[in-house]
């Protein structure tokens, strides 16, 4: 099964975030109402032409397990690769939670002058779950590519942390320097998991949120062992890109052990994994722009964004 992103822009406009002028596009990557990504671009005082797409795009397929990701290859001429931070919300992959959970952090990074995307996807109860949620994230990446974005830093919260790390694992690796221009699809260059479900087998064993993992994957690890291996972050290492893990010790929704075990496993195999353990923060403090954890995460993200955008 293949996923192709149409990338139709259905909304556009501008807004003011602090003192920053921002252009906004809502890009539909499918026909369902939940298949869209909001792309926010700070408007420079002296805009420059960033992309020339007068040549055709070529499709290219990357397979992970039984998920075939339809990546777009390019023969276009790029004047300046665009870099964006992609936010992926959580909510145990359920339809009652949406991308508004991440809007506070979206505006915070926009105020720092970063280009930001906030993705919506089909969840359990709105046509999502296995494997369609994964198809949606892949298609959203294609849509961002068509919009001119070449490099992505994924930032996910809770269940979105699992999706952020999965997306990084199945995407092309990014390099900094002239050789980066040789790649022909969006590259995930760094990933951040905020109180993430970084171990799906453990999430199933703990029966988190009344069977949320089993409902999302479509069964137990015994019934579908390959599915868990294909998408559980701790089973996808090594990642070969910088990873930031953030978790509060007061988190009553997702145990911090998921983050500690992932950090240990990643470091043991040689991955670059930074870990922020917050003694006095809970599950939702990590997505509050005023929190200590987000202040530190923001600095980490801006540092890597600056390296990519130079």
C-alpha positions, 0 to 999 in steps of 0.5 A: 500500500502506497501513500501519495501526498497531494499537498493541496493548500486550502488555507493561507494567511498571516499573523503576528506572533510577538513582533514576528510576522508569520505566513501560514499555510494549511496543507491537506495531504489527504481527503480526510478532515484530519489529514493536514499540516499547518506550516508557519513561516516567519517572514523576513524583512527581505524575502529571497527566492528559496526554491525553483520547482519548474522541473518534475518530481519523481516518486521513490519508495522506502519500505519498513516492515509492511509500511511502504513510504512514498517519498518524493525524489526531486530533480528541482533546483534548490536555492536554499534548503528550508528547515522546519520543526515539526510538532506531533501531538499526543493523546494516546493516538485517540481522536478526542485529542488534536494538534491544539495541544502543541500550539503553545510551543508552536508560537514559542518557537515562531517567536524565536524566528524558526519555521514550524509545522504542526501536523494533524493525522487520523487517530483511533476513532477517526480512521487512524490506528494501524497502519493508517496513522503511519501512512499519514505522517509519511504523507505529511512529510511529502507535503512539506517537501512539496512546500519546499522544506528539506530538513525536519526536526521532529518534536513529539509529546506522549504518543507523539513522541513515539511518532516523532522517533518512528518518523526519524527512524524511517526517514533519510539521514541528514548531514550538514554540509555540501553533501546534504544537497545530494539527498532528494527527500525530506530528512529528519535531522534531529528528534525530540521526545517529550514524555514519550511512549518510547517502548510500546511493549512496555506500554502494553504490559503496563496497560497504559490508558486502558489498553491504548497501545493494543488498540492503536497497534491492533493487537498484542505483542504476541499477536503482532510481534513484527508490528511492535518491532517496526514502530516501537522506538526502543527497537529502532535504535541506532538512530544516528541523529541527535536525540533529546529525551525529556521527562518529568519524574511526577509524570503519572501518565507515561512512566519515566522508565520508558525514557530512561531505558531508551536513553540507556539503550541508545547510548550503549549502541553509540547514539547521541542521546541527551536526557532531561529528567525533571524532578518537579514536572508532570506529563503536561509541564513539558509542553508548557512554554513557561516550564523549565524543561521546555526552556532547556529543550528550546535551547537544544532545538534552536542550536540544532536548527541553526546548524541546519539552517546556516 
